[in-house]
Amino acid sequence: MNDTDTPPPADASTGRVILLTTSHRVAPGLLSWPAWQALHGADEVLCADAGHPQLPYLREAGVTVTHASPAAEELVDACASGRTVVVVATAEGDRPLTDGLARLAGSGRVAMPDLELLPASYDLPGARLLDLVQVMDQIRVACPWSSRQTHKGLAKYAIEEAYELVEAIEDGDREELREELGDVLLQVVFHARIAEEGGPGEDDEPFSIDDVAGGIVDKLIHRHPHVFGDDSADTPEDVKAHWLRTKAVEKQRSSVTEGIPLGQPGLALAAKLASRVRTAGLDVAVPSGEGVGYELLALALRAEAEGVDPEAALRAAARAYRDAVRAAEGAGA
């Protein structure tokens, strides 16, 4: 190696580059204290995006921001004599600049400034749900199919996606489970977006995804006094008792059968009715009659009493039957 291949020694005169990243899912101006320290202590602050949502707040805080998109070499030169330059990253992440800095550093021919990546704001858990709401807004407006959908028109898809989710769970396929959960979530967001527009009837008051989320949050807090209140629960049975008591007060139902959707599969319907009866401590005679329907009812009630989900048990048996059919088809080929 000759002298020309030896990189200059690093010292304070090479300066410092700070790449400041922010999340568009966090309100502009809500930056970390280290970020504000870096911005106020920098010799120069650059941003390639003149419309960056953070800029008004930075200027309001007394930070001078220069609209510029320097190449990697220009940025290194700007750090000469120990200067610190903060680059406020664009939404795309300034990939050409970071790639250029990486190439310079890898060449071994340039005295590089200290390079630091400083996240100024982070996504909170669930932040991508905001993206889903935003994307759904755009689709509802711009897509010829989505813009014409109604609650009734989408109802069948909610049923289909729920069944596909159950199938993914029973298959134990984690990748499929993740995808099907997304499809079910889409149905919730889609219906909430339609509901924002209200409806033709005077009773069709508009509501948004925030109303949906707020409602379930309130319900969960109210029905978990052992978590958010002063009550205690040491076993799953205690939790269920809490849930049933608070639900009974909320609903004020005149019958244990209220709130049970009759449109669900027959075995699941029978099991749900049996569960309500058992929880209420009622003594109800099982109706007798001729035909397979009454036989299936008796089997469903027996399964529920034994802690077996009859619908899931039948699906498992049906899947085994499907496998047997495929095996028979293969044997006859």
N, C-alpha and C positions, 0 to 999 in steps of 0.2 A: 504494500500500500504506500503510495507516495503522498507528499504533503497536500496535494490538491484533493485527495480522497478523504482527508481527515476533517470531520466536522468541527467548526469552531466551538470552543468550550462554552457551556451555558453559564450565564451569570445574570445579575440583576438587570443589566442593560438590555437584555432581550425582551423584557416586559412580560405582559400577561394578557391573554385573551379569555374572556368569560362569555360563553354561549348561554344566554338566558332563555329558558323555555317556560312556557305557560300553557295551561289547559284552557281551551275555549269553553269548557263546561263549568268553569268557575267564573264568577262575576269579575269583570275587569277591575283592576286596582287592588284586588285582594291578593297581595303578594307576601311572601315570607320575609321575615326580618333580615336574614342574610341577603336576600335579593335587593331590598331597599338599601342596605349598606353598600353593596357592590355598585348599585346605580349612582348613589350619591358620591362614592369615592372614586369613580372612574374618571380618567382624563378625557374620555370620549365615549359616547353612546351612539351606536349605529342601528338602523333598522331599514331593511330593504322594502318593507311594506308601508307605504305612506298612510294606508287605511287601517293599520294594526289597531285592534280595539283597546290595547293598553296605552297607546300614545297619549290620548287626552289626559289620562290619570297621571302619567309620568310627568307631563308638562305642568299639570296642576300642582304636583309635588315639588316643582322646581328643578326637574331633571331636563337638561337640554338634549334633545334627540335629533341626530342628523339623518336625513333620508339618504341612504347610500347602500349599495350592494357591492362591496369591494371584493376583488379576487383574493385568493389565498395569499399571494405574494404581496399585494397591497396592504393586507391586514397585518402581515408580519412586519412590514416596513413601518406601519403606523404605531407599532409597539416599541419602536427603537427608543433608546435612552430610558428604558425602564417604564414606559407608559403602560397604563392599563386601559384596554378597550373592551367595552361590553357590547355584544351583539345581541339585540333582541330578536330571537328567532321568529320567523314567519310560521304560519300554520302548517306549511309543507316541511318545515324543519331545516331549510337552508342546506339541502344535501350537496349541491355543487361546492359550496364553501367548505363544508366539513370534509368532503372527499379531497378537495384541493389541499387542505391543511394536512391530511393524512399522507398524501403523496409527497409533500415537501418534507414532512418529518421522516418518512421512510427513505428519502433520497440520501440522507446523511450529509448533505452539502450546505445546509442552511442552519444557522443558529436559531432554533425555534423558541418562541416565547412559551411561558407556561400556559397550558391549555386546560380550561376547567369548564365542565358542564354543570350549570347551576339551575336546577328546577325551581322556578319561582312560585309555582302553584301546582298542586297535584290533583288528580281525579280522586273523588271520594268513591267508596263502594256504591255500585249502582249507577255510576255516571253515564255509562253507555245507554241506559234507559232514556236519557235525555236525547241522545242521538236517534233512538227509535221513534220517539215522539216527533222529532223534527222531520225525519224521513217520511213518516206517515202523513204529516201535514202536507208535504210536497206531493206525495203520491195522490192524496185525496183531491188535490187541486188539478194536477196535470195529467193524471192517467185516465184515459177514456173509460176504462172498465171500473176502476176503483171509485171514480167520482160519481158513479151511478148506483153504487151498492147501497142496500138498506139493511136494517137489522134482520128483517124477515128473510131477505135474500141470502144473507150470510149464515143464518142459523145452522144449515146443514153442514157447513164447514167446521163449525165449532164442535159438532158431534163427531165428525170424521177425525178431526185433529185430536180430540180427547181419546178416541179409540186407538189411534196410532201411538199416542203417548203410553197408554196402558200396554200395548204390544211391545214397545221398546223396553219398558220396565220388566215385563215377563221374559223377554229375550236376554236381558242382562247386557244389552249393547250400550255402552256408555256414550259412544259417539252419536248413535241414533237417539239416545235419550236427550242429549244436549240439543240436537236439532229439533226434536219434537216438542221440547219445552219452549223453544223459540217460536214454533208454529202456534202453540197454544197462546203464548204471550202476544203474538201478533193479533190474534182474534180479539183479545181484551182491548188492545190499543186501537184497533180498527173500529170496534163498536163504540168506544169512548169518543173517538174522533167524529164519527157520524152523529153521536148524541150532542156534540157541541153545537150543531146546527139547529137543534130543536126539531120540531115536527109540525105538521099541519094542524093537529088537534090542540085545543087550549090546555090540555093536561100534559102535553109533550114539552115539558120545560127542559131547556138545554143543560147539560152538565159536561164536565171535562174529565180527562184522565186524572187530574189532581183531585177532583171530587171523589172519583172512584177509589184512589189510593188513600185519601183522607178518611173515607168511610170505613175501609177495612182496617186502617191503623187504629181508629177510635174503637172499633169492635174488638180487635185483638187486645188492646189495653184493658178495656172494660171486662173482658172475659178471662183475663189472667191477673186477678187481684193478688195471687201468690207471687207474681213477678213484679208488678208495678204498684202494688198496694201493701196492706198490712197483713193479709191472709197468708196462710202457710199451706203447703201441699208437699208431702213427702213421697207419694207414690203416684203412678199414672192413674190409679183409680180416684185418688183425691182430685187430681186435675180434671178428670172427666166429670166428677160431681160438681166442681166449681162451674165448669162450662155449662152443664145442664141447668143449674140453678139460675145463673145469670141469663141464659137464653130463655128460660121459662118466664122470667120477669119481663124481659124485653118484648117477647112475642105475645104474651097474654092469650095463648091459644085456648080455644074451647074444646079441642080434640087433639089427641096425640098424633092423629093422622094428618093434621094440617102441616103444610110445608113439604110433604113428601111428593116429589114429582111423579105423576102416574105414567109419564111417557118413558120412563127408564125401562131397561130390560126386565122381563117378568120375574126371573129368579132374584135379581137385585131388589126389585120392588117388594117381593114377598119377604126377603130377609130384612129389609129396612122396617117394614111394618112389624115384624116379629121383634126386632130390636127395641122399637118404641114401646111395644106392649110389655116386654120384659122389664125395661127401665122404669115404666110407670107402675109396675107391680099389678097389672090387671090380670084377671083370670078370664081368658077368652077361649071359648070352644072353637076348635078348628072346624070350619064348615066341611060337610061331607057331600059327596056327589059322584056321579059317574063320569068317567073319562080321564084322560091322561093329565088334564089341567089340575085336577084335585090331587092326583098322585104326585105331580111335580111340586105343588104347593106344600104337601106334607113333607117331601124330601127337603125343600128349601127351609122350612121351619125347623126340621131336625138338624140340618147343617148349621143354621144360625145358633141354635141352642148349644151345639158342640163347639162353637167358636170357629166354624169354617165358613168362608165366603163361598156360597153356592155358585155364584156367577163365575168367580175365578176358577173354582174346581171344575165346572163344566167346560170352560175355555181350555184348561189344561188337558182335559180328557179329549176334547175336540182336536187339539193340536196333535195329540198322540194318534188319533184316528187319521188325521191328515197325513202324518208320517207313514202310517200303515198303508194308506192309499198309494202314496208315492212309491213305497217299497213294492207293492203289488204291480204297479205300472212298470217298474224297472224289471221285475221278474218276468213279465210277459213280453218284454221288448225283444 
